[in-house]
Amino acid sequence: MMDDENTQVLNFKAKLISDYPEDRRRQFMVSFYLSDKTLAIFEIAVPNSGFRAGKFLQRTRIRNPLTKQFFEPGAFFVGAQVHVSGRVFELIDAAPHTFCLMEARADEFPEADITSVIEQLKGVAQTESKPIRQLFESKDPRKTGLVDLEEAKNILNGFVPKISKHAVITISRAFEQEGRFNYNTILGYLKA
């Protein structure tokens, strides 16, 4: 059995937000350890980038410069910007186990709480000029109630930044059926 410290870690792929063109190609892994709320950042090897892969920030507790408090788990989700060591990292994806862990602990991660995310989407959908039903049905000419998962993500990404990128992933994961997205079920929740 694996120990709790090794299994209770959030791993995100990240990019550096920078005005320097050479920084745009750099890739990072941001790890947040739930057991002690420490953070570590590793640079991923990118061929011909001129930057060496390896430890960027040793595992340590870090204060969020925006809140002046130590980072808490809820600060980490796809689309979040994390300010560390005078740099800004945008979390652009997460490891599959990270999504599962966050969904299992949805009370700590609002962006992974399907009930909360549906409420957010409901509020956004009511302000849109084109009903969400029409957006999905335009990609489903046979009216099967299913669209390709990538098509669904494209439609839902149209609501970003009113909902987070992580919320789009949460919805996609919740209503996915064998690579397809069941939009009739979500429309039932949205009453759209």
Backbone hydrogen bonds, N-H to C=O, Kabsch-Sander energy under -0.5 kcal/mol:
donor,donor_aa,acceptor,acceptor_aa,energy
6,N,3,D,-0.9
7,T,3,D,-1.1
8,Q,4,D,-2.1
9,V,7,T,-0.9
10,L,32,F,-3.0
11,N,9,V,-0.5
12,F,10,L,-0.5
12,F,30,V,-2.7
13,K,93,D,-2.0
14,A,28,F,-2.8
15,K,90,E,-2.1
16,L,26,R,-0.5
17,I,88,V,-3.2
18,S,16,L,-0.7
23,D,20,Y,-1.4
24,R,20,Y,-0.7
24,R,21,P,-1.0
25,R,22,E,-0.6
26,R,23,D,-1.0
27,Q,44,I,-0.6
28,F,14,A,-2.4
29,M,42,F,-2.9
30,V,12,F,-2.9
30,V,28,F,-0.5
31,S,29,M,-0.6
31,S,40,A,-3.0
32,F,10,L,-2.4
33,Y,31,S,-0.5
33,Y,38,T,-2.7
34,L,8,Q,-2.4
34,L,32,F,-0.7
35,S,8,Q,-0.6
36,D,33,Y,-0.5
37,K,33,Y,-1.6
38,T,33,Y,-0.9
39,L,60,T,-3.0
40,A,31,S,-2.4
41,I,57,L,-1.9
42,F,29,M,-2.4
43,E,54,G,-3.6
44,I,27,Q,-3.0
49,S,46,V,-1.7
54,G,43,E,-2.2
56,F,41,I,-2.9
57,L,41,I,-2.5
60,T,39,L,-2.1
64,N,69,Q,-3.5
67,T,64,N,-0.7
68,K,64,N,-2.9
71,F,62,I,-2.4
75,A,72,E,-1.9
76,F,73,P,-2.0
77,F,75,A,-0.6
79,G,91,L,-3.5
80,A,77,F,-2.4
82,V,80,A,-0.5
82,V,89,F,-3.2
83,H,81,Q,-0.5
84,V,82,V,-0.7
84,V,87,R,-2.5
87,R,84,V,-2.3
88,V,17,I,-0.6
89,F,82,V,-2.8
90,E,15,K,-2.7
91,L,80,A,-2.8
91,L,89,F,-0.6
92,I,13,K,-2.5
92,I,90,E,-0.6
93,D,13,K,-1.4
95,A,11,N,-2.1
98,T,95,A,-1.1
99,F,95,A,-1.6
100,C,96,P,-2.0
101,L,97,H,-2.6
102,M,98,T,-2.6
103,E,99,F,-2.5
104,A,100,C,-2.3
105,R,101,L,-1.2
106,A,103,E,-1.1
108,E,105,R,-2.3
109,F,105,R,-0.8
112,A,109,F,-2.1
113,D,110,P,-1.0
114,I,112,A,-0.8
117,V,113,D,-2.7
118,I,114,I,-2.4
119,E,115,T,-1.8
120,Q,116,S,-2.1
121,L,117,V,-2.7
122,K,118,I,-2.6
123,G,119,E,-2.0
124,V,120,Q,-2.1
125,A,121,L,-3.2
126,Q,122,K,-1.6
127,T,123,G,-0.5
127,T,124,V,-1.4
128,E,124,V,-0.6
128,E,125,A,-0.8
134,Q,131,P,-0.6
135,L,131,P,-1.5
136,F,132,I,-1.9
137,E,133,R,-3.0
138,S,134,Q,-1.9
139,K,136,F,-1.5
140,D,137,E,-1.2
143,K,140,D,-2.1
147,V,181,F,-1.8
149,L,179,G,-1.8
152,A,148,D,-2.2
153,K,149,L,-2.3
154,N,150,E,-2.2
155,I,151,E,-2.3
156,L,152,A,-2.9
157,N,153,K,-2.8
158,G,154,N,-0.7
158,G,155,I,-1.0
159,F,156,L,-2.0
160,V,157,N,-1.3
162,K,159,F,-1.3
163,I,159,F,-1.2
166,H,78,V,-1.4
168,V,164,S,-1.5
169,I,165,K,-1.7
170,T,166,H,-2.7
171,I,167,A,-2.5
172,S,168,V,-2.5
173,R,169,I,-2.7
174,A,170,T,-2.0
175,F,171,I,-1.9
176,E,173,R,-0.6
177,Q,180,R,-3.4
180,R,177,Q,-1.4
181,F,147,V,-3.4
182,N,175,F,-2.7
182,N,180,R,-0.5
183,Y,145,G,-1.3
183,Y,181,F,-1.3
184,N,145,G,-1.1
186,I,182,N,-1.0
187,L,183,Y,-2.4
188,G,184,N,-1.8
189,Y,185,T,-1.5
190,L,186,I,-2.2
191,K,187,L,-1.5
192,A,187,L,-1.9
